[in-house]
């Protein structure tokens, strides 16, 4: 609760000291996010005559997301996304998506709402916007993305980017004449920064 109040206080401060920022045709934008973390898995099974517990070791990971964008017009932006992750004891995973964003440029506004849709391929499945190890040696897991968000300009070329993302990852494999299809859907809130170049 304390951290939520602190986050909202910082956000209000940033919004109160904003400058106007507008994109135009031919502009480039670079959005970056990244984080470090640790994941640990433990299980516990209990029954009338059975009890078993296991606890794994914590594993560290690093995630880097890069989204270079190009404005075809002041509203329409091509925004490919590269998501790379490395986790201890696993091979790195990669996802590549081609996204199109529509930016609602409001004259003299500090905030630019946007909608996003995209499609791409990966060799892993994201968990909280990171790819959890490799699922495949090829980029053969398809990914559909749709989202909406806000770019809040804190300086003329710099915007705080808050975004909701829906993603659907689909994989089909065949073994011994059987076909296995899996679909994983994710709802994610992303916070990062965008820089107009």
C-alpha positions in Angstrom: 0.0 0.0 0.0 2.8 2.4 0.9 4.6 1.8 -2.4 1.3 2.4 -4.3 0.9 5.8 -2.6 4.5 6.6 -3.4 4.1 5.7 -7.0 0.9 7.8 -7.4 2.6 10.8 -5.7 5.6 10.6 -8.1 3.1 10.2 -11.1 1.1 13.3 -10.0 4.4 15.3 -9.6 5.5 14.3 -13.1 2.2 15.1 -14.7 2.0 18.5 -13.0 5.4 19.5 -14.5 4.8 18.2 -18.0 5.5 19.9 -21.3 3.7 19.5 -24.6 4.9 16.8 -27.0 3.6 16.1 -30.4 4.9 13.7 -33.1 4.9 14.5 -36.8 5.4 12.6 -40.0 9.0 11.3 -40.4 9.7 11.3 -36.7 11.5 8.4 -35.0 10.6 7.1 -31.6 12.5 4.7 -29.3 10.7 3.0 -26.5 12.8 1.1 -23.9 12.1 -1.1 -21.0 14.0 -3.7 -19.1 14.3 -5.3 -15.7 16.1 -7.8 -13.6 14.4 -10.4 -11.4 14.4 -13.7 -9.7 12.0 -16.6 -10.0 11.7 -19.5 -7.6 9.3 -22.5 -7.8 8.1 -24.6 -4.8 5.4 -27.3 -4.6 3.5 -28.9 -1.7 1.3 -32.0 -2.0 -0.7 -33.1 1.0 -3.2 -35.9 1.3 -4.6 -38.3 4.0 -1.6 -40.6 3.8 0.8 -38.6 1.6 2.9 -35.4 2.1 5.6 -34.1 -0.2 7.3 -30.7 -0.5 10.0 -29.5 -2.9 11.7 -26.2 -3.2 13.8 -25.2 -6.2 16.7 -22.7 -6.2 16.1 -19.1 -7.1 17.0 -18.3 -10.7 17.9 -14.8 -11.9 16.7 -13.3 -15.2 17.2 -10.2 -17.3 14.7 -8.8 -19.8 15.3 -6.2 -22.5 12.4 -4.8 -24.7 13.2 -2.4 -27.5 10.6 -0.8 -29.7 11.9 1.5 -32.4 9.1 3.4 -34.1 8.6 5.4 -37.3 5.7 7.8 -37.9 4.2 7.4 -41.4 2.0 10.3 -40.4 1.6 12.2 -37.2 -0.9 9.6 -36.0 0.2 6.2 -37.6 3.4 4.7 -36.3 5.1 1.4 -37.3 6.6 0.0 -34.1 8.4 -3.3 -34.4 9.1 -4.9 -31.0 12.1 -7.0 -30.0 11.8 -8.8 -26.7 14.9 -10.7 -25.5 15.4 -12.5 -22.2 18.1 -14.5 -20.5 17.4 -16.7 -17.5 19.9 -18.7 -15.4 20.3 -22.3 -16.6 18.2 -21.6 -19.8 19.0 -20.6 -23.4 18.0 -17.0 -24.2 14.6 -16.5 -25.8 13.5 -14.0 -28.5 10.2 -12.6 -29.8 9.9 -10.3 -32.8 6.6 -8.5 -33.6 5.5 -5.9 -36.2 3.1 -3.5 -34.5 1.1 -0.6 -35.9 0.1 2.1 -33.4 -2.5 4.9 -33.9 -1.6 8.0 -31.8 -4.4 10.4 -30.9 -2.4 13.7 -31.0 -4.4 16.2 -29.0 -3.4 19.8 -29.8 -1.5 21.5 -26.8 -1.9 18.3 -24.7 0.8 16.7 -22.5 -0.9 13.3 -23.0 -1.1 11.2 -26.2 -3.4 8.2 -26.1 -2.7 5.4 -28.5 -4.0 2.0 -29.8 -1.7 -0.8 -30.9 -2.1 -4.0 -32.9 0.6 -6.4 -34.0 1.6 -9.9 -35.1 4.9 -11.7 -34.8 6.8 -14.9 -33.9 8.8 -16.1 -30.9 10.6 -19.2 -29.6 9.3 -18.8 -26.0 6.3 -17.8 -24.0 6.1 -14.6 -22.0 5.4 -14.5 -18.3 4.8 -11.0 -17.1 6.2 -9.6 -20.3 9.3 -11.8 -20.3 10.0 -14.9 -22.3 10.3 -17.9 -20.0 13.1 -19.9 -21.6 13.0 -21.4 -25.0 10.1 -23.6 -26.1 11.5 -24.1 -29.6 14.8 -23.7 -31.6 12.9 -21.8 -34.3 10.7 -18.7 -34.2 7.6 -20.8 -34.7 5.3 -19.6 -31.9 2.9 -17.0 -33.4 1.9 -14.0 -31.4 -1.1 -11.6 -31.8 -1.0 -8.4 -29.8 -3.5 -5.6 -29.2 -3.2 -2.8 -26.7 -4.0 0.7 -25.6 -2.0 3.3 -23.6 -0.9 6.8 -22.8 2.3 8.6 -23.6 2.7 11.3 -20.9 5.4 13.8 -21.9 7.7 14.7 -19.0 10.1 16.7 -21.2 9.8 17.7 -24.9 11.4 14.5 -26.3 10.7 12.1 -23.4 7.4 10.5 -22.5 6.3 8.1 -19.7 4.6 5.2 -21.4 1.8 3.4 -19.7 0.2 0.6 -21.7 -2.2 -2.3 -21.4 -1.4 -5.3 -23.6 -3.5 -8.4 -24.6 -1.3 -11.1 -26.2 -2.2 -14.5 -27.6 0.7 -17.0 -28.2 -0.2 -20.0 -30.4 2.0 -23.1 -31.0 1.4 -26.2 -33.0 3.7 -29.2 -32.9 3.5 -32.7 -34.3 4.9 -36.0 -32.8 4.4 -39.5 -33.9 1.4 -38.6 -36.1 -0.3 -36.5 -33.3 -0.8 -32.8 -33.5 -0.5 -30.7 -30.3 -1.9 -27.1 -30.3 -1.6 -24.7 -27.4 -2.8 -21.2 -26.9 -1.6 -18.9 -24.0 -3.3 -15.5 -23.5 -1.8 -12.8 -21.4 -3.1 -9.5 -20.0 -0.2 -7.2 -19.1 0.4 -3.7 -17.8 3.6 -2.1 -19.1 5.4 1.0 -17.8 8.4 2.5 -19.6 9.7 5.5 -21.5 9.6 6.7 -25.1 12.1 9.1 -26.7 11.2 11.1 -29.8 14.4 11.3 -31.9 
